[in-house]
Amino acid sequence: MKKSLFAMAAILGLALTSCSSDDDNKNDNKSTFVLKVDDLKGDINDGVVTLDPTQTYTLTGGLVVKGGATLVIPAGTVIKSSATALSTSLFIAVERNAKININGTAAKPVVMTSGKATPAQSDWGGLIIAGNAKVNTGDNGTSEVGALSYGGNDNADSSGNINFLRISYTGSKYTNEKEYNGVSFFGVGSGTVVSDIYTFESGDDGIEFFGGAVNASNLVIINSYDDSLDFADGWQGTATNVYIKGVTKAGVEGSTNAKDPSTAVPMTNAKIINISIIKGDAAFLADEKAINYKEGGGKQAYTNLYVADGMPKDLTKISTDAGATANIAAGNFTISNYTFGASITVFDGVKLSGTTTGALGAGAGADLPTWANWTK
């Protein structure tokens, strides 16, 4: 009997120890946020919230990851915007000092899309990320949408990671000056890992960088109804492997600062490596050209650029402000190694160098490169 009692006590002790250990692990990631599959919205104020990839979530309002909290989205997770909620109320935002970890894979990307039966551009907002990196509009700006504070002095800041994200039917608008993009980076630092993003049917820009120093690679931007790739406000980053098709305004729009383009610091210093720009069908006019060198312009260096036939004859649209004029005179707008379609005959403003044929841009000229096959 004594042996039996001792055995029972030992088993009970192990069970209690196990429960205590489990509770400790849960406390490490504990969040007060209540996660609802069919009603995804609200503020994640603390801890780590991890979505379930076996579920399809319905975004019914703004989902905001507050400073100190983390949102983890595993491979294969699907988020659809509400079919009935106001389109401008539907967005996912990440504050300064918060993190988002989008952990998609080529076989199982994370999907953020419209929940309407017949989806269209501007059905919902998009993804907004704010960080502590330098922005030439000030250290405490407020994002155009989402009302997030952004900017600071930590160019190495990390907001987490985005890997293999398919984001569609974004870009809802409050006004012509206040609208969402597919993905917006506000003062995001280089510690943030960004690769393999596919934006489709964005009512505004596909991807935009507002200052900061984050780098990005493997970007597929299809059918944007403003600019496809946009950067401004002193962005100090590199975008590598960029495939753009369906250009409404500019394939790439780059500027230093809209309000004071001659003196704003840091000056935009953008490097775009391996990029293809294809106008798309007749609905897309590319009326601000392949590259719009805008508002101060800054330093913009393009390497291995492919621009398909059918684009407007002018390769570039050039701002006439003093900052842009000075930067062009200084040789700060360059393209090295390029292939241009026969429709392009005017190359104002840009300094061309290197090979003039054979550049394949993102990897396959006008065709989708193999690294982007996951988007099919």
C-alpha positions in Angstrom: 0.0 0.0 0.0 2.8 2.4 0.9 4.5 1.7 -2.4 1.3 2.4 -4.2 0.8 5.7 -2.4 4.4 6.7 -3.1 3.9 5.9 -6.8 0.7 7.9 -7.0 2.4 10.8 -5.3 5.3 10.7 -7.8 2.9 10.6 -10.8 0.9 13.5 -9.3 4.1 15.5 -8.8 5.1 14.8 -12.4 1.7 15.9 -13.7 1.9 19.1 -11.7 5.4 19.9 -12.9 4.2 19.3 -16.5 1.2 21.6 -16.1 3.4 24.2 -14.5 5.8 24.0 -17.4 3.0 24.2 -20.0 1.6 27.3 -18.2 4.9 29.0 -18.2 5.3 28.4 -22.0 1.8 29.8 -22.6 2.6 32.8 -20.5 5.6 33.6 -22.7 3.3 34.1 -25.6 0.2 35.1 -23.7 -2.0 37.8 -25.3 -5.2 39.3 -24.1 -6.5 39.6 -27.7 -9.5 37.4 -28.4 -9.0 35.8 -31.8 -12.2 35.2 -33.8 -12.1 33.4 -37.2 -15.2 35.1 -38.6 -14.6 38.5 -36.9 -10.9 39.4 -37.3 -10.4 43.0 -36.1 -9.3 45.1 -33.1 -6.0 45.9 -31.3 -3.5 43.3 -30.4 -2.1 45.0 -27.4 0.3 42.4 -26.0 1.9 39.0 -26.4 2.0 36.9 -29.5 -1.1 36.0 -31.6 -0.6 33.2 -34.1 -3.3 32.5 -36.7 -4.4 29.0 -37.6 -3.5 28.1 -41.2 -6.4 25.6 -41.3 -8.9 28.4 -41.0 -10.0 31.1 -43.4 -10.3 34.4 -41.5 -12.8 37.2 -42.2 -11.3 40.7 -41.7 -14.2 42.8 -40.5 -12.4 45.9 -39.4 -9.0 47.3 -38.7 -6.6 44.8 -37.2 -3.8 46.7 -35.5 -0.7 45.1 -33.9 0.3 47.6 -31.2 3.8 48.3 -30.0 5.3 45.3 -28.1 3.0 42.8 -29.6 3.6 40.3 -32.5 1.3 38.8 -35.1 2.4 35.5 -36.6 0.7 34.3 -39.8 1.8 30.8 -40.8 2.2 29.4 -44.3 -1.1 28.7 -46.0 -3.2 31.1 -43.9 -6.0 32.9 -45.8 -7.5 36.2 -44.7 -10.5 37.6 -46.7 -12.0 41.0 -46.2 -15.6 41.3 -45.2 -18.0 41.5 -48.2 -20.2 44.0 -46.5 -18.1 46.3 -44.3 -16.9 49.7 -45.4 -13.9 49.2 -47.6 -11.8 51.8 -45.9 -12.3 50.2 -42.5 -10.6 47.0 -43.6 -6.9 46.9 -43.1 -4.0 45.2 -41.3 -1.5 47.6 -39.6 1.7 47.1 -37.6 2.8 49.9 -35.3 6.3 51.0 -34.4 7.9 48.5 -32.0 5.4 45.8 -33.0 6.2 42.9 -35.3 4.4 40.9 -38.0 5.9 37.5 -39.1 4.3 36.4 -42.4 5.8 33.0 -42.9 4.5 31.9 -46.3 6.3 29.5 -48.6 6.2 29.1 -52.4 3.9 26.1 -52.0 1.8 27.7 -49.3 1.8 31.5 -49.5 -0.1 33.6 -47.1 -3.1 35.0 -48.8 -4.9 38.4 -48.1 -7.7 39.1 -50.5 -11.3 40.3 -51.0 -14.2 38.3 -49.6 -16.6 39.6 -52.2 -18.2 37.2 -54.7 -16.9 39.3 -57.6 -13.7 40.8 -56.3 -12.3 44.1 -57.6 -9.6 46.6 -56.9 -10.2 48.8 -53.8 -12.4 46.2 -52.1 -10.4 46.7 -48.9 -7.4 48.6 -47.6 -4.2 46.7 -47.4 -1.2 46.0 -45.2 0.6 49.0 -43.4 3.8 48.7 -41.5 5.4 51.4 -39.5 9.0 51.5 -38.1 11.6 53.6 -36.4 13.9 54.2 -39.3 14.9 57.6 -40.7 12.4 59.6 -42.8 13.1 63.0 -44.2 9.6 64.3 -43.3 10.3 64.1 -39.5 10.8 61.5 -36.8 7.1 61.3 -35.8 5.0 61.4 -38.9 1.5 60.0 -39.2 0.8 57.5 -41.9 -1.5 58.5 -44.7 -3.9 55.7 -43.7 -4.1 53.8 -40.5 -3.0 56.8 -38.3 0.3 55.1 -37.4 3.2 57.1 -36.0 6.4 56.3 -37.8 10.0 57.4 -38.3 13.0 57.8 -36.0 16.8 57.2 -36.1 17.1 53.4 -36.1 17.7 52.4 -39.7 18.4 48.8 -38.6 15.0 48.5 -36.9 13.0 45.3 -37.4 9.3 45.0 -37.9 9.5 41.3 -38.4 9.4 39.5 -41.8 7.2 39.1 -44.9 7.8 36.0 -46.9 5.6 34.7 -49.7 2.6 37.0 -49.4 -0.2 37.2 -52.0 -2.2 40.4 -51.5 -5.1 41.3 -53.8 -7.9 43.8 -54.4 -6.5 46.4 -52.1 -6.3 50.2 -52.4 -9.6 51.6 -51.0 -9.8 55.4 -50.9 -11.0 58.1 -48.5 -10.0 60.8 -51.0 -7.6 61.1 -54.0 -4.9 62.1 -51.5 -5.7 59.5 -48.8 -5.8 56.0 -50.0 -4.3 52.6 -49.2 -1.7 50.7 -51.2 -1.2 47.0 -51.5 1.7 47.1 -49.0 2.9 50.4 -47.4 6.2 50.6 -45.5 6.4 53.8 -43.4 9.9 54.3 -41.9 10.6 50.6 -41.8 14.2 49.5 -41.0 16.6 47.2 -42.7 16.2 44.6 -39.9 12.8 43.7 -41.5 13.1 40.8 -44.0 10.9 41.3 -47.1 10.9 38.8 -49.9 8.4 37.3 -52.4 5.4 39.6 -52.4 2.7 39.4 -55.1 0.3 42.4 -55.3 -2.7 42.1 -57.7 -5.4 44.7 -58.6 -4.4 47.5 -56.2 -6.6 50.5 -56.5 -3.6 52.7 -55.7 0.1 51.8 -55.7 1.2 48.2 -55.5 4.0 48.7 -53.0 5.3 51.9 -51.6 8.2 52.9 -49.3 7.9 56.1 -47.3 11.5 56.6 -46.1 13.2 54.0 -44.0 15.9 51.6 -45.0 14.1 48.3 -45.6 15.3 46.2 -48.5 13.0 43.9 -50.6 13.4 41.2 -53.1 11.3 39.2 -55.5 8.4 41.6 -56.0 5.6 40.9 -58.5 3.3 43.8 -59.0 0.4 43.2 -61.4 -2.4 45.7 -62.3 -1.9 48.8 -60.1 -4.3 51.7 -60.7 -1.8 54.4 -59.7 1.9 53.6 -59.7 3.3 50.1 -59.4 6.4 50.6 -57.3 6.7 53.9 -55.4 9.3 55.3 -53.0 9.7 58.7 -51.3 10.7 60.6 -48.2 14.3 59.5 -48.1 14.1 55.8 -48.7 17.6 54.2 -48.4 16.8 50.8 -49.7 17.4 48.2 -52.5 14.7 46.4 -54.4 16.0 43.3 -56.2 14.1 41.3 -58.8 11.0 43.3 -59.6 8.4 42.3 -62.2 5.8 44.9 -63.1 2.8 44.5 -65.4 -0.3 46.5 -65.9 0.9 50.1 -65.5 -1.7 52.8 -65.0 0.5 55.8 -64.2 4.2 55.0 -63.6 6.0 51.7 -63.5 8.2 53.2 -60.9 7.7 56.6 -59.2 10.5 57.9 -57.1 10.9 61.1 -55.2 12.7 62.7 -52.3 10.1 64.9 -50.6 7.0 66.5 -51.9 7.1 69.6 -49.7 10.8 70.6 -49.8 12.5 68.5 -52.4 15.7 70.6 -52.6 16.8 70.4 -49.0 15.1 67.4 -47.3 17.6 64.9 -45.7 18.3 62.2 -46.0 18.0 62.3 -49.7 16.3 59.3 -51.3 18.9 56.8 -52.3 17.2 53.9 -54.1 18.8 51.0 -55.9 16.6 48.9 -58.2 18.3 45.8 -59.5 16.8 43.5 -62.1 13.4 45.0 -63.1 11.0 44.4 -65.9 8.2 46.9 -66.7 5.4 45.8 -69.1 2.5 48.2 -69.8 -0.2 45.6 -70.0 -3.3 45.6 -72.2 -5.1 48.6 -73.6 -6.8 49.5 -70.3 -3.3 50.5 -69.0 -1.9 53.7 -70.3 1.3 54.2 -68.4 0.7 57.9 -68.8 3.5 58.8 -66.3 6.0 56.6 -68.2 8.2 53.7 -67.1 9.9 55.9 -64.5 8.5 59.1 -63.0 11.4 61.0 -61.5 9.4 63.2 -59.1 9.8 65.9 -56.5 13.5 66.1 -55.8 14.1 62.7 -57.4 17.1 62.0 -55.2 19.6 59.3 -56.1 18.0 56.5 -58.2 20.2 53.8 -59.7 18.6 51.1 -62.0 20.6 48.1 -63.0 19.5 45.5 -65.6 16.3 47.2 -66.7 13.9 45.7 -69.2 11.1 47.9 -70.5 8.8 46.1 -73.0 7.6 47.4 -76.3 4.3 49.3 -76.2 5.2 51.7 -73.5 5.0 55.5 -74.2 7.9 56.9 -76.3 9.3 58.8 -73.3 11.1 56.5 -71.0 10.9 59.0 -68.1 8.7 61.7 -66.7 10.9 64.4 -65.1 10.0 66.9 -62.4 11.0 70.4 -63.1 11.6 71.4 -59.4 15.0 72.6 -58.4 16.0 69.5 -56.4 15.2 67.2 -59.3 17.1 69.4 -61.8 20.1 69.6 -59.5 20.2 65.8 -59.0 19.9 65.1 -62.7 22.8 67.6 -63.4 24.8 65.8 -60.7 24.3 62.5 -62.5 22.2 61.0 -59.7 19.6 59.4 -62.0 21.3 56.4 -63.7 20.4 53.3 -65.7 23.1 50.7 -66.4 22.5 47.7 -68.7 19.1 47.8 -70.3 16.8 46.6 -73.0 14.1 49.0 -74.3 11.2 48.2 -76.6 11.1 49.9 -80.0 8.3 52.2 -78.9 10.7 54.0 -76.5 12.7 56.7 -78.3 13.1 59.5 -75.8 15.4 59.2 -72.7 15.3 62.7 -71.1 17.1 63.2 -67.7 18.6 59.8 -67.2 22.3 58.9 -67.5 22.5 55.6 -69.5 25.5 53.3 -69.5 26.5 49.7 -70.1 25.0 47.2 -72.5 22.0 48.2 -74.6 20.7 44.8 -75.5 20.4 41.5 -73.7 19.3 42.8 -70.3 16.5 40.5 -69.1 15.3 42.6 -66.2 13.6 40.5 -63.5 14.9 37.4 -65.3 12.9 36.7 -68.4 12.3 40.0 -70.0 8.5 40.5 -70.5 7.7 37.0 -69.3 7.2 36.0 -65.7 10.6 34.9 -64.3 11.0 31.5 -62.8 11.5 32.8 -59.3 7.9 34.1 -59.5 6.2 30.8 -60.6 4.6 30.5 -57.2 2.3 33.4 -58.2 0.6 31.5 -61.0 
